Amino acid sequence: MKKILFLLIIPSLSVSLYAHQDTEVKKCLDISEPEKRLSCFDALFLNVPQDEPEKLTETLELESNKNIKKEDLSDLGQVIKPQRETEEIIEDQRQEITSLKRTIKDISNNKDNIATNSSSFNSVIVSVEYRQSKFRFKLDNGQTWQLTDSGIRARLKKGQTIKIEPGGMRSFFLVNSKGRFRAKQIK
């Protein structure tokens, strides 16, 4: 009985709350001044109490007045910002440009390193394990690799000479006498 009563009360409350919010939205739509309209919507959707929009508009007006006082008006009616702000902006832009140049340089250096690391090489298999339908093998240079394809066809054996070739998008291929197989470096 309590569950049924609870299930009946919840939908009725949600409908009444939705109707209340709908009327509030319609009130905000009727406002013609952009700042007051925006503050009304902010008050609705940011869960600010209804008496707060007046305070918000007052603070917006004070901030806009401060901005106007900071700016100088010339005889032609053009707005000229004070010298300090423009110099600060220019300095910030210079710092941002230099940081971007550094990141571009770092990225290009990393691409060069990747290109040198991704050249093909020949190696001898030191040990081979067959786990979960995939070969995992260790090379004489200390690297550990695993075939990502099912490697039954590869038939890798200890002492076998193989070639590791780079593929597209940072992938690698193992080439032996049986064919070419996709591989990934484990360690």
Stockholm file with secondary structure:
# STOCKHOLM 1.0

chainA/1-187         MKKILFLLIIPSLSVSLYAHQDTEVKKCLDISEPEKRLSCFDALFLNVPQDEPEKLTETLELESNKNIKKEDLSDLGQVIKPQRETEEIIEDQRQEITSLKRTIKDISNNKDNIATNSSSFNSVIVSVEYRQSKFRFKLDNGQTWQLTDSGIRARLKKGQTIKIEPGGMRSFFLVNSKGRFRAKQIK
#=GR chainA/1-187 SS CHHHHHHHHHHHHHHHHHHHHHHHHHHHHHCCSHHHHHHHHHHHHTTCCTTHHHHHHHHHHHHHHHHHHHSEECTTSCEECCHHHHHHHHHHHHHHHHHHHHHHHHHHHHHHHHHHHTSCEEEEEEEEEEETTEEEEEETTSCEEEESSCTTTTCCCTTCEEEEEECGGGCEEEEETTEEEEEEECC
#=GC SS_cons         CHHHHHHHHHHHHHHHHHHHHHHHHHHHHHCCSHHHHHHHHHHHHTTCCTTHHHHHHHHHHHHHHHHHHHSEECTTSCEECCHHHHHHHHHHHHHHHHHHHHHHHHHHHHHHHHHHHTSCEEEEEEEEEEETTEEEEEETTSCEEEESSCTTTTCCCTTCEEEEEECGGGCEEEEETTEEEEEEECC
//
